[in-house]
């Protein structure tokens, strides 16, 4: 039995597919499903400072 399924989603088409696939699971084998709406604010957003952007880019390059 799966105790918890955590699915991080945003507003992309693929997320509809994720939700559709989760809904096919046997409810007797899943304890809890949590959908977490995620906003990707790493690039192109005004609410992230230039310093934070540089830290992120340095860590992921």
N, C-alpha and C positions, 0 to 999 in steps of 0.2 A: 504494500500500500504506500502511496505517496502521501506524505504528511502535508506538505505545502508546495504549491507551485507559484512562483513569482514570475510574472510576465511584465517586462518593462515595454511600454508602448508609447508612441506619439501619434501623429496624425497621418502617417504614410499608409499607402495601400497595403503594404506588407503586414501591417498590424492587424488589418481585417482578417488576413489569412491566419495569423497567430491565434486570434480570438476564435475563429471558426474551428481551428484544429483543437484548441483546448475544449471547446464545447462537445467534441466527439468522445472525450474521455469518459470512462465508466464512473459515475458518481460514487459508487460503492468502494472505489479504489483510490479516491482522492479525498484527503481531509479538508483542505482549504485551497482556494485559488485566489490570489491577490493580483489585481491589475494595477500597475504603477504607471501613471502618466508621466512621461519624462520630456522636458523641454531641453533640447540641445542648444546651449548658449555659448559654445566654445568660440564660434566665429560669427562675425557679421551682426552682432548685437551691441547695443549701446550700453547695456547694464553690466558689462564685464570690462574691467579696467585694462588698460594696455599692459600694465605690469602682470596682471593675472594671465593675460593671453600669452605673454612671453614665457612665463613660468610653465604654462601648459605645453606650449610648443617645444620648449627645451626638454621637458620630461618625456615627450613622445616622439622625438626625432633621433 
